[in-house]
Amino acid sequence: MLLYQGLRLALNPTAPDVVALVGGGGKSSTAFRLAAEVASLGKRAIVAPSTRIAAFQTAWAPAFLEVSGAELPFAAIEQHLARHGYCLLGGPVVGDRRLGLEPAQIDALARRATELNIAAITVEADGSKMRPLKAPAAHEPVLPDTTTHLVPVAGLDATGAAIDARTVHRPELVCDVLALPPSPPPLLTPARLAQLLRHPAGGAKGLRPGMRFVPLLNKADVPLRLSYGRLTAALLAEDGVSALVARVGDATQPPVIERWGQVAVIILAAGGSRRLGRSKQLEVVNGAPLVAHAVRTAKQSGVGPVLVVTGAEDDAIRTALAEVEAAVTFVANPAWAEGQATSVRAALQALPPTVEAALFAPVDQPLLDPLLLRRLANTWRTGADLVAPQVDGELRGAPAIFDRGHWGELLALEGDVGGRRVLQAQRARVTTVPAEAAWLLDIDTEDDLRALH
């Protein structure tokens, strides 16, 4: 997966993405690689650090413009963008460092984005002395007012090591944020890294309403670091913080290995079961109602929070799930009789903004294996936006995962249709996961019930 995809950049010059990178362990590499991605799409980008960068980094861009005063050289910027797609802006050299731009200058650049057709601006917003980890000082980060994305970067080579000056810039500040004694130097565990990244005095310093916050766990280029990254990202996802596990420095591979975020499992249990003639949600199979089987499967999968959409038999379904002590969120759909699309819409509208994808699961598949739900979620994690099971070469419509980017299509559905309609319309973009036919056995009729016994 590419960085612009993992960060969900809109790449719209009328409202440009201004991505502020803070922390350590690959900020500069990320800023330049992201800008190059944008240019490769035929769009325009600017690398505009608001802090000092190494003087040699001017060679990383196809073009560099030195800004020595308050006014930006817009004519020259236009020329370089027309020729190269992206360029680097920076101030004069002081010692071995080059000054960054003032935040107001970056804001001015963002205001001229429509005129210059700039889709994204990447901003290195603090320094780390080339260390993989840091905590911000009082004067950091230096964020433009137009910042749309705050991305704290951490090098996973710091995980498992001591929080000391060899691997950490300002280790005493990191210990302060984590409420740890600095001596003897404590070890940086995945749990401590997650805490540092999401802390308002750590990676989230300067975060404002409306900004997208996505920690980037970089240098996952060996199995141990990848494991550390996954553990850290899983902890962040539990708190509703999305994260990317990456290897930005490897130009031969896509930079993002995995995206992590909350995936909600939505059980559609609102229908009237016209074919069966009674509420199949409450039909007892192997000692439990079908809706209880569905919830248990969702919980056992460990994919994420579970929502149950109710309509017909609302009270009875809530009572049945209370009896099995299932911790779920109920979403009432008073318009259930108008068709399944209303339940899909009710569920999506009830989800918090921290949820990145929705896994829709039917209420009538009592043999569904939790392993399949995990496989669907893992496939989404590696970059697939639409994921569904496949049996003997046939695409099945449920259970299936829909990335947030496809929710608009789901919300537009009308009548007694669900996600299958979107999967069929987007068939070429659906990633399939092999499944056993028995797992997906639907209970719709008396014959289906008898087949279970």
C-alpha positions, 0 to 999 in steps of 0.5 A: 500500500502507498502512503497516500492511500494509508493516510487517506489523502484527498489530493484535491487542490481546492482543499490540499492535504497538509501532512505534518510529520513529527517524531523520529525514525524516518520523517524526512524519508516519509515527506519526500516519498509521499510527495513523489507518490503524489507526483507519480499520480500526475498531481503536484506536491511540495515538501516544505519543512517547518524545522531545520533539515540536513543541508544534504537533503536538498539532493533528495528532491528533483528541484529545490528553491531557497526561500530567503525572505518572507515572500514565496517565489510563486512563479519559480514554484510554478515552473518547478512543479510544471517540470517535476511534479514536486519540489522542496522549499527551504531556507538558507544554510546555517552550519550543516543545517538548512532552515525551514519555512515559517508556518505562515509561509506554508499556510500561504502556500496552501491558500495558493494551492488551487492556483498552483494545482498543489494537491499535497504539502508535506511538512517535517515539523520537528527534529530528532537528531537522526534518532528513531524516537523522541518526545517534543520540546516546549517549542515543538512541533511547529505546525501550520494552521492549515495542517490536515494530517498529524503523523507521529513517526517512530522507528521500530528499531528503538523498540526493545532498546533502552530509553537512553541517548543512544536511541532516543532524542531527549530521553528524559522527556520521553520518560516524563511522558511515560511517567517512568524513572529515567535511571536505570534506563527503562526499555521501550516496549510496544505498550510504552511506544503506543502510549507515547505516540497517542499522548497529548505531550508526545506524538499527539502534541498539537493535535486539533479538532479536524486533523487526521491523526495517524501514527507511522511505525517505520522500519518494519523491515525485519520480522522482529520489528514487524512483530513490534509494529503489529503489537503497537498498532493493535494497542493503538487500534484498541483505543480507536487510533489508526496506525500504519506499519511501514518500511519507508526506506525500502524503495523496492517495496510499497512503503506501507505493510499494514494499516491498523484501525478499528473494524466493526462487526455489524450483525444485521438482525432486523428483518421479519424472516418472511420466508421462514414465517417467524423470527429466525433471529430467535430460532434455537439451533444447538441450544442457542438462538441464531442471533446469539450464535452470530454474536459469539462468532463475532466475539471469538473472531476478535476483529473488533466491536460488535453492533447488532441492528434490530428491528422486528422482535427488538425487545426479544433479541435484546433479551436473548443476548442479555441471557448469553451475556454478550457485550454488544452495541444495539442499533435500532432500525425503526424502518426495518420493514422497508428493506435491508438497505435501511439496516445497513444505513442505520449501522453505518450512521451509528459508527464512531469516526474511529472505525475504519472498516465495517464487516457485515455479518448475517444473523443466519449462518450458525456454522460460520467460522470465526477464522473466516472473519479474521482472514477477512480483517487481515486482508483489509489490513494489508490494503484491500478495500472490499473483501468477501469470501469465495466458494468454488470460484463463486463470490459470496456476499456475506460476510464481507468487509467494506472500507470506509471509502466505500461507505458512500455506496452503501449509504446510497442503497435503497430497498431490500438489498445490502452489500452484495449489490456494491460487491457486484458493481465493484467486482473487479476491485473485490479481494476474495478469501477462500471459504468452506461452503458449510460455513456460509450455510444460510437458514431461510426455510424449514428445510434449511433448519432440518438440514442442520439436525 
